[in-house]
Amino acid sequence: MPLYYLVIIALIQGITEFLPVSSSGHLILLPSLTGAEDQGQVIDVAAHFGTLFAVIAFFWADVRSAAIGLPKALTGHGTTQGERLAQLLIIATIPVVIAGFALKMSGYNDALRNITVIGWTMIIFGIVLWYFDTKCPSIKNTPDWTRKDAVIMGLWQAIALIPGVSRSGATISGARALGYTRSDAAKLAMLMSIPTIIASATLLVLSLNAQSSATLWRDILIVVALSFGAALVALSLMMKLLKSVSFTPYVIYRIALGAVLLVIAYT
């Protein structure tokens, strides 16, 4: 795959992963709108893997605390803040793992990768984000996260397996619906991405057993490195902007892009 194309993929993923505009949707649209060959899910997941390092670096204190508490969290105990966070992240990841496996086995995984689906989901879930962000109170913070809230947000994350929904956008919508502040909703959404991307990356490694050429590994490493850098910058800017700006600009972008895609799809 040409180097310039890998750079474009990495930048798109890095910039859009943590914004509620669907990074996967943008990656699927790239070959559809440019006429280039689809880069495939292996490169897509590699780009997501790069953003995994970015969110770990940005929220290192929380990630380190959860990692230390993971052994006890796996036994069902959660007394310290880190153990509790690890336990809740596990709970929140279960729905997307089950839904992802079911989607892959059903064969609908590839069928949903088209402009029409992305156009509609961009608009519909943009409106959903706008509604919960503007209508719901901001009364909860990250320490208020409960098992019930983790399950609910996990279900929202599972819906985001549909291209164009946006994993961060769906989980942020779910968190805002539960009453979490904008910054804490975004933080929880970002932390929830860690085990989800790890699960996807595991599937990536397994899939490479039969196709692990040197060229493919080179492409993967380039995409991982570049998406990491772009994601770290985008995440830093978004978290700063959330102190003074709502999610409305992202909603406007989603609706505008969705409308353009539907015009293209139906004409």
C-alpha positions as YAML, in Angstrom:
chain: A
units: angstrom
residues:
- id: 1
  name: MET
  ca: [0.00, 0.00, 0.00]
- id: 2
  name: PRO
  ca: [1.43, 3.46, -0.92]
- id: 3
  name: LEU
  ca: [3.01, 5.39, 1.94]
- id: 4
  name: TYR
  ca: [0.87, 8.50, 1.37]
- id: 5
  name: TYR
  ca: [-2.29, 6.40, 1.69]
- id: 6
  name: LEU
  ca: [-1.10, 4.90, 4.98]
- id: 7
  name: VAL
  ca: [-0.41, 8.43, 6.25]
- id: 8
  name: ILE
  ca: [-3.95, 9.51, 5.33]
- id: 9
  name: ILE
  ca: [-5.45, 6.48, 7.08]
- id: 10
  name: ALA
  ca: [-3.40, 7.09, 10.23]
- id: 11
  name: LEU
  ca: [-4.27, 10.80, 10.38]
- id: 12
  name: ILE
  ca: [-7.99, 10.15, 9.85]
- id: 13
  name: GLN
  ca: [-8.03, 7.51, 12.58]
- id: 14
  name: GLY
  ca: [-5.89, 9.49, 14.99]
- id: 15
  name: ILE
  ca: [-7.91, 12.69, 14.63]
- id: 16
  name: THR
  ca: [-11.40, 11.13, 14.61]
- id: 17
  name: GLU
  ca: [-11.08, 8.23, 17.09]
- id: 18
  name: PHE
  ca: [-11.78, 10.30, 20.18]
- id: 19
  name: LEU
  ca: [-14.13, 12.77, 18.51]
- id: 20
  name: PRO
  ca: [-17.79, 11.68, 18.36]
- id: 21
  name: VAL
  ca: [-17.78, 11.53, 14.55]
- id: 22
  name: SER
  ca: [-16.97, 7.83, 13.91]
- id: 23
  name: SER
  ca: [-13.39, 7.03, 12.97]
- id: 24
  name: SER
  ca: [-14.43, 3.66, 11.51]
- id: 25
  name: GLY
  ca: [-17.01, 5.38, 9.33]
- id: 26
  name: HIS
  ca: [-14.37, 7.74, 7.95]
- id: 27
  name: LEU
  ca: [-11.96, 4.88, 7.27]
- id: 28
  name: ILE
  ca: [-14.66, 2.98, 5.37]
- id: 29
  name: LEU
  ca: [-15.56, 6.10, 3.40]
- id: 30
  name: LEU
  ca: [-11.97, 6.75, 2.32]
- id: 31
  name: PRO
  ca: [-11.80, 4.08, -0.43]
- id: 32
  name: SER
  ca: [-15.46, 4.64, -1.36]
- id: 33
  name: LEU
  ca: [-14.94, 8.33, -2.06]
- id: 34
  name: THR
  ca: [-11.44, 8.14, -3.52]
- id: 35
  name: GLY
  ca: [-11.89, 5.03, -5.64]
- id: 36
  name: ALA
  ca: [-8.83, 3.44, -4.03]
- id: 37
  name: GLU
  ca: [-8.72, -0.17, -2.91]
- id: 38
  name: ASP
  ca: [-10.28, -0.80, 0.52]
- id: 39
  name: GLN
  ca: [-7.44, -0.98, 3.03]
- id: 40
  name: GLY
  ca: [-9.27, -3.77, 4.87]
- id: 41
  name: GLN
  ca: [-10.02, -4.33, 8.54]
- id: 42
  name: VAL
  ca: [-6.44, -5.35, 9.39]
- id: 43
  name: ILE
  ca: [-5.14, -1.83, 8.65]
- id: 44
  name: ASP
  ca: [-8.25, -0.32, 10.28]
- id: 45
  name: VAL
  ca: [-7.58, -2.22, 13.51]
- id: 46
  name: ALA
  ca: [-3.88, -1.32, 13.33]
- id: 47
  name: ALA
  ca: [-4.89, 2.35, 13.22]
- id: 48
  name: HIS
  ca: [-7.11, 1.78, 16.25]
- id: 49
  name: PHE
  ca: [-4.17, 0.10, 17.99]
- id: 50
  name: GLY
  ca: [-2.15, 3.29, 17.58]
- id: 51
  name: THR
  ca: [-4.88, 5.28, 19.29]
- id: 52
  name: LEU
  ca: [-4.84, 2.73, 22.13]
- id: 53
  name: PHE
  ca: [-1.32, 3.86, 23.05]
- id: 54
  name: ALA
  ca: [-2.49, 7.47, 22.91]
- id: 55
  name: VAL
  ca: [-5.34, 7.03, 25.40]
- id: 56
  name: ILE
  ca: [-3.09, 4.99, 27.70]
- id: 57
  name: ALA
  ca: [-0.49, 7.76, 27.66]
- id: 58
  name: PHE
  ca: [-3.04, 10.53, 28.21]
- id: 59
  name: PHE
  ca: [-4.85, 8.81, 31.10]
- id: 60
  name: TRP
  ca: [-1.76, 7.04, 32.44]
- id: 61
  name: ALA
  ca: [-2.59, 7.57, 36.11]
- id: 62
  name: ASP
  ca: [-6.03, 5.96, 35.76]
- id: 63
  name: VAL
  ca: [-4.73, 3.18, 33.50]
- id: 64
  name: ARG
  ca: [-1.90, 2.36, 35.90]
- id: 65
  name: SER
  ca: [-4.31, 2.28, 38.83]
- id: 66
  name: ALA
  ca: [-6.71, -0.03, 36.96]
- id: 67
  name: ALA
  ca: [-3.87, -2.31, 35.81]
- id: 68
  name: ILE
  ca: [-2.64, -2.72, 39.39]
- id: 69
  name: GLY
  ca: [-6.18, -3.46, 40.55]
- id: 70
  name: LEU
  ca: [-6.95, -5.89, 37.71]
- id: 71
  name: PRO
  ca: [-6.03, -9.16, 39.54]
- id: 72
  name: LYS
  ca: [-8.47, -8.49, 42.38]
- id: 73
  name: ALA
  ca: [-11.05, -7.09, 39.96]
- id: 74
  name: LEU
  ca: [-11.07, -10.43, 38.11]
- id: 75
  name: THR
  ca: [-12.01, -12.21, 41.33]
- id: 76
  name: GLY
  ca: [-15.05, -9.98, 41.76]
- id: 77
  name: HIS
  ca: [-13.57, -7.77, 44.46]
- id: 78
  name: GLY
  ca: [-13.24, -4.03, 44.11]
- id: 79
  name: THR
  ca: [-12.34, -2.12, 47.23]
- id: 80
  name: THR
  ca: [-9.76, 0.37, 45.97]
- id: 81
  name: GLN
  ca: [-10.44, 2.93, 43.25]
- id: 82
  name: GLY
  ca: [-8.18, 1.11, 40.79]
- id: 83
  name: GLU
  ca: [-9.76, -2.29, 41.45]
- id: 84
  name: ARG
  ca: [-13.21, -0.81, 41.04]
- id: 85
  name: LEU
  ca: [-12.29, 0.95, 37.80]
- id: 86
  name: ALA
  ca: [-10.80, -2.24, 36.35]
- id: 87
  name: GLN
  ca: [-13.91, -4.21, 37.30]
- id: 88
  name: LEU
  ca: [-16.26, -1.66, 35.73]
- id: 89
  name: LEU
  ca: [-14.21, -1.52, 32.53]
- id: 90
  name: ILE
  ca: [-14.47, -5.30, 32.24]
- id: 91
  name: ILE
  ca: [-18.24, -5.15, 32.75]
- id: 92
  name: ALA
  ca: [-18.60, -2.38, 30.17]
- id: 93
  name: THR
  ca: [-16.62, -4.38, 27.60]
- id: 94
  name: ILE
  ca: [-18.69, -7.59, 27.75]
- id: 95
  name: PRO
  ca: [-21.61, -6.33, 25.58]
- id: 96
  name: VAL
  ca: [-19.37, -5.19, 22.70]
- id: 97
  name: VAL
  ca: [-17.38, -8.46, 22.73]
- id: 98
  name: ILE
  ca: [-20.58, -10.52, 22.52]
- id: 99
  name: ALA
  ca: [-22.13, -8.27, 19.88]
- id: 100
  name: GLY
  ca: [-18.91, -8.14, 17.87]
- id: 101
  name: PHE
  ca: [-18.60, -11.92, 17.82]
- id: 102
  name: ALA
  ca: [-22.26, -12.31, 16.80]
- id: 103
  name: LEU
  ca: [-21.88, -9.70, 14.06]
- id: 104
  name: LYS
  ca: [-18.77, -11.40, 12.65]
- id: 105
  name: MET
  ca: [-20.37, -14.86, 12.71]
- id: 106
  name: SER
  ca: [-23.54, -13.58, 11.03]
- id: 107
  name: GLY
  ca: [-21.63, -12.18, 8.07]
- id: 108
  name: TYR
  ca: [-23.18, -8.72, 8.41]
- id: 109
  name: ASN
  ca: [-19.86, -7.20, 9.46]
- id: 110
  name: ASP
  ca: [-18.78, -6.41, 5.90]
- id: 111
  name: ALA
  ca: [-22.32, -5.80, 4.61]
- id: 112
  name: LEU
  ca: [-22.66, -2.74, 6.85]
- id: 113
  name: ARG
  ca: [-19.53, -1.09, 5.43]
- id: 114
  name: ASN
  ca: [-21.29, 1.16, 2.91]
- id: 115
  name: ILE
  ca: [-22.11, 4.83, 2.35]
- id: 116
  name: THR
  ca: [-25.88, 4.50, 2.87]
- id: 117
  name: VAL
  ca: [-25.54, 2.96, 6.34]
- id: 118
  name: ILE
  ca: [-22.91, 5.49, 7.39]
- id: 119
  name: GLY
  ca: [-24.97, 8.40, 6.08]
- id: 120
  name: TRP
  ca: [-28.02, 7.45, 8.13]
- id: 121
  name: THR
  ca: [-26.09, 6.59, 11.30]
- id: 122
  name: MET
  ca: [-24.13, 9.85, 11.09]
- id: 123
  name: ILE
  ca: [-27.37, 11.83, 11.14]
- id: 124
  name: ILE
  ca: [-29.41, 9.74, 13.57]
- id: 125
  name: PHE
  ca: [-26.74, 9.33, 16.23]
- id: 126
  name: GLY
  ca: [-25.62, 12.92, 15.78]
- id: 127
  name: ILE
  ca: [-29.13, 13.98, 16.80]
- id: 128
  name: VAL
  ca: [-29.05, 11.47, 19.67]
- id: 129
  name: LEU
  ca: [-25.79, 12.99, 20.94]
- id: 130
  name: TRP
  ca: [-27.18, 16.52, 20.64]
- id: 131
  name: TYR
  ca: [-30.36, 15.60, 22.54]
- id: 132
  name: PHE
  ca: [-28.67, 13.98, 25.52]
- id: 133
  name: ASP
  ca: [-25.88, 16.55, 25.64]
- id: 134
  name: THR
  ca: [-28.28, 19.52, 25.72]
- id: 135
  name: LYS
  ca: [-31.21, 18.06, 27.66]
- id: 136
  name: CYS
  ca: [-29.60, 16.00, 30.42]
- id: 137
  name: PRO
  ca: [-28.20, 17.36, 33.69]
- id: 138
  name: SER
  ca: [-24.51, 17.24, 34.65]
- id: 139
  name: ILE
  ca: [-24.67, 15.74, 38.13]
- id: 140
  name: LYS
  ca: [-22.25, 12.79, 38.02]
- id: 141
  name: ASN
  ca: [-18.47, 12.44, 37.88]
- id: 142
  name: THR
  ca: [-16.14, 9.51, 37.19]
- id: 143
  name: PRO
  ca: [-16.08, 8.32, 40.85]
- id: 144
  name: ASP
  ca: [-19.90, 7.93, 40.63]
- id: 145
  name: TRP
  ca: [-19.59, 5.21, 37.96]
- id: 146
  name: THR
  ca: [-21.55, 2.11, 39.00]
- id: 147
  name: ARG
  ca: [-22.00, -1.42, 37.66]
- id: 148
  name: LYS
  ca: [-25.42, -0.50, 36.32]
- id: 149
  name: ASP
  ca: [-23.98, 2.53, 34.52]
- id: 150
  name: ALA
  ca: [-21.14, 0.38, 33.14]
- id: 151
  name: VAL
  ca: [-23.62, -2.11, 31.69]
- id: 152
  name: ILE
  ca: [-25.72, 0.65, 30.12]
- id: 153
  name: MET
  ca: [-22.69, 2.37, 28.60]
- id: 154
  name: GLY
  ca: [-21.42, -1.02, 27.44]
- id: 155
  name: LEU
  ca: [-24.65, -1.55, 25.51]
- id: 156
  name: TRP
  ca: [-24.25, 1.88, 23.92]
- id: 157
  name: GLN
  ca: [-20.72, 0.92, 22.93]
- id: 158
  name: ALA
  ca: [-22.00, -2.30, 21.33]
- id: 159
  name: ILE
  ca: [-24.37, -0.29, 19.13]
- id: 160
  name: ALA
  ca: [-21.32, 1.54, 17.80]
- id: 161
  name: LEU
  ca: [-20.24, -1.62, 15.96]
- id: 162
  name: ILE
  ca: [-22.54, -0.31, 13.23]
- id: 163
  name: PRO
  ca: [-20.33, 1.89, 10.99]
- id: 164
  name: GLY
  ca: [-20.97, 5.61, 11.38]
- id: 165
  name: VAL
  ca: [-22.42, 5.42, 14.90]
- id: 166
  name: SER
  ca: [-19.08, 6.32, 16.56]
- id: 167
  name: ARG
  ca: [-17.85, 4.38, 19.57]
- id: 168
  name: SER
  ca: [-16.90, 7.51, 21.50]
- id: 169
  name: GLY
  ca: [-20.08, 9.30, 20.38]
- id: 170
  name: ALA
  ca: [-22.32, 6.42, 21.50]
- id: 171
  name: THR
  ca: [-20.66, 5.96, 24.88]
- id: 172
  name: ILE
  ca: [-20.61, 9.72, 25.49]
- id: 173
  name: SER
  ca: [-24.32, 9.84, 24.62]
- id: 174
  name: GLY
  ca: [-24.97, 7.04, 27.09]
- id: 175
  name: ALA
  ca: [-22.94, 8.76, 29.79]
- id: 176
  name: ARG
  ca: [-24.66, 12.12, 29.23]
- id: 177
  name: ALA
  ca: [-28.04, 10.35, 29.38]
- id: 178
  name: LEU
  ca: [-26.99, 9.01, 32.79]
- id: 179
  name: GLY
  ca: [-26.11, 12.52, 33.98]
- id: 180
  name: TYR
  ca: [-22.31, 12.56, 33.70]
- id: 181
  name: THR
  ca: [-20.59, 15.87, 32.96]
- id: 182
  name: ARG
  ca: [-19.21, 16.38, 29.45]
- id: 183
  name: SER
  ca: [-15.57, 15.96, 30.49]
- id: 184
  name: ASP
  ca: [-16.27, 12.89, 32.63]
- id: 185
  name: ALA
  ca: [-18.47, 11.36, 29.93]
- id: 186
  name: ALA
  ca: [-15.59, 11.78, 27.48]
- id: 187
  name: LYS
  ca: [-13.07, 10.40, 29.98]
- id: 188
  name: LEU
  ca: [-15.14, 7.27, 30.64]
- id: 189
  name: ALA
  ca: [-15.65, 6.79, 26.90]
- id: 190
  name: MET
  ca: [-11.90, 7.00, 26.33]
- id: 191
  name: LEU
  ca: [-11.09, 4.57, 29.15]
- id: 192
  name: MET
  ca: [-13.70, 2.15, 27.80]
- id: 193
  name: SER
  ca: [-11.87, 2.16, 24.46]
- id: 194
  name: ILE
  ca: [-8.81, 0.47, 26.01]
- id: 195
  name: PRO
  ca: [-10.17, -3.08, 26.58]
- id: 196
  name: THR
  ca: [-12.27, -2.82, 23.41]
- id: 197
  name: ILE
  ca: [-9.26, -1.99, 21.22]
- id: 198
  name: ILE
  ca: [-7.19, -4.66, 22.97]
- id: 199
  name: ALA
  ca: [-9.86, -7.22, 22.04]
- id: 200
  name: SER
  ca: [-9.80, -6.01, 18.42]
- id: 201
  name: ALA
  ca: [-6.00, -6.04, 18.37]
- id: 202
  name: THR
  ca: [-6.02, -9.64, 19.60]
- id: 203
  name: LEU
  ca: [-8.18, -10.61, 16.63]
- id: 204
  name: LEU
  ca: [-5.74, -8.70, 14.40]
- id: 205
  name: VAL
  ca: [-2.75, -10.69, 15.65]
- id: 206
  name: LEU
  ca: [-4.62, -13.98, 15.19]
- id: 207
  name: SER
  ca: [-5.64, -13.03, 11.65]
- id: 208
  name: LEU
  ca: [-2.04, -12.24, 10.72]
- id: 209
  name: ASN
  ca: [-0.90, -15.83, 11.19]
- id: 210
  name: ALA
  ca: [-1.92, -16.66, 7.64]
- id: 211
  name: GLN
  ca: [-0.95, -13.39, 5.99]
- id: 212
  name: SER
  ca: [1.94, -11.93, 7.94]
- id: 213
  name: SER
  ca: [4.13, -10.72, 5.08]
- id: 214
  name: ALA
  ca: [6.94, -8.26, 5.73]
- id: 215
  name: THR
  ca: [5.12, -5.60, 3.69]
- id: 216
  name: LEU
  ca: [1.96, -5.97, 5.74]
- id: 217
  name: TRP
  ca: [3.88, -5.67, 9.00]
- id: 218
  name: ARG
  ca: [5.61, -2.54, 7.67]
- id: 219
  name: ASP
  ca: [2.24, -0.99, 6.81]
- id: 220
  name: ILE
  ca: [0.88, -1.89, 10.25]
- id: 221
  name: LEU
  ca: [3.82, -0.34, 12.11]
- id: 222
  name: ILE
  ca: [3.61, 2.89, 10.08]
- id: 223
  name: VAL
  ca: [-0.11, 3.24, 10.72]
- id: 224
  name: VAL
  ca: [0.25, 2.48, 14.45]
- id: 225
  name: ALA
  ca: [3.00, 5.08, 14.93]
- id: 226
  name: LEU
  ca: [1.31, 7.88, 12.98]
- id: 227
  name: SER
  ca: [-2.16, 7.30, 14.43]
- id: 228
  name: PHE
  ca: [-0.65, 7.39, 17.93]
- id: 229
  name: GLY
  ca: [0.79, 10.86, 17.37]
- id: 230
  name: ALA
  ca: [-2.34, 12.25, 15.73]
- id: 231
  name: ALA
  ca: [-4.62, 10.75, 18.39]
- id: 232
  name: LEU
  ca: [-2.60, 12.16, 21.28]
- id: 233
  name: VAL
  ca: [-2.85, 15.69, 19.85]
- id: 234
  name: ALA
  ca: [-6.58, 15.36, 19.05]
- id: 235
  name: LEU
  ca: [-7.39, 13.92, 22.49]
- id: 236
  name: SER
  ca: [-5.53, 16.71, 24.27]
- id: 237
  name: LEU
  ca: [-7.36, 19.39, 22.29]
- id: 238
  name: MET
  ca: [-10.80, 17.83, 22.76]
- id: 239
  name: MET
  ca: [-10.46, 17.48, 26.53]
- id: 240
  name: LYS
  ca: [-9.39, 21.14, 26.77]
- id: 241
  name: LEU
  ca: [-12.23, 22.35, 24.53]
- id: 242
  name: LEU
  ca: [-14.87, 20.46, 26.53]
- id: 243
  name: LYS
  ca: [-14.31, 22.86, 29.41]
- id: 244
  name: SER
  ca: [-15.94, 25.62, 27.36]
- id: 245
  name: VAL
  ca: [-17.56, 24.03, 24.28]
- id: 246
  name: SER
  ca: [-20.42, 21.53, 23.96]
- id: 247
  name: PHE
  ca: [-20.62, 18.62, 21.50]
- id: 248
  name: THR
  ca: [-22.83, 20.66, 19.13]
- id: 249
  name: PRO
  ca: [-20.04, 21.44, 16.59]
- id: 250
  name: TYR
  ca: [-19.46, 17.70, 16.18]
- id: 251
  name: VAL
  ca: [-23.20, 17.15, 15.79]
- id: 252
  name: ILE
  ca: [-23.38, 19.76, 13.02]
- id: 253
  name: TYR
  ca: [-20.46, 18.09, 11.25]
- id: 254
  name: ARG
  ca: [-22.10, 14.65, 11.55]
- id: 255
  name: ILE
  ca: [-25.41, 15.84, 10.13]
- id: 256
  name: ALA
  ca: [-23.76, 17.74, 7.28]
- id: 257
  name: LEU
  ca: [-21.55, 14.78, 6.32]
- id: 258
  name: GLY
  ca: [-24.46, 12.36, 6.66]
- id: 259
  name: ALA
  ca: [-26.62, 14.48, 4.36]
- id: 260
  name: VAL
  ca: [-23.88, 14.62, 1.71]
- id: 261
  name: LEU
  ca: [-23.38, 10.85, 1.89]
- id: 262
  name: LEU
  ca: [-27.08, 10.15, 1.50]
- id: 263
  name: VAL
  ca: [-27.25, 12.42, -1.54]
- id: 264
  name: ILE
  ca: [-24.35, 10.49, -3.05]
- id: 265
  name: ALA
  ca: [-25.86, 7.12, -2.10]
- id: 266
  name: TYR
  ca: [-29.32, 7.79, -3.50]
- id: 267
  name: THR
  ca: [-28.28, 9.60, -6.68]
...
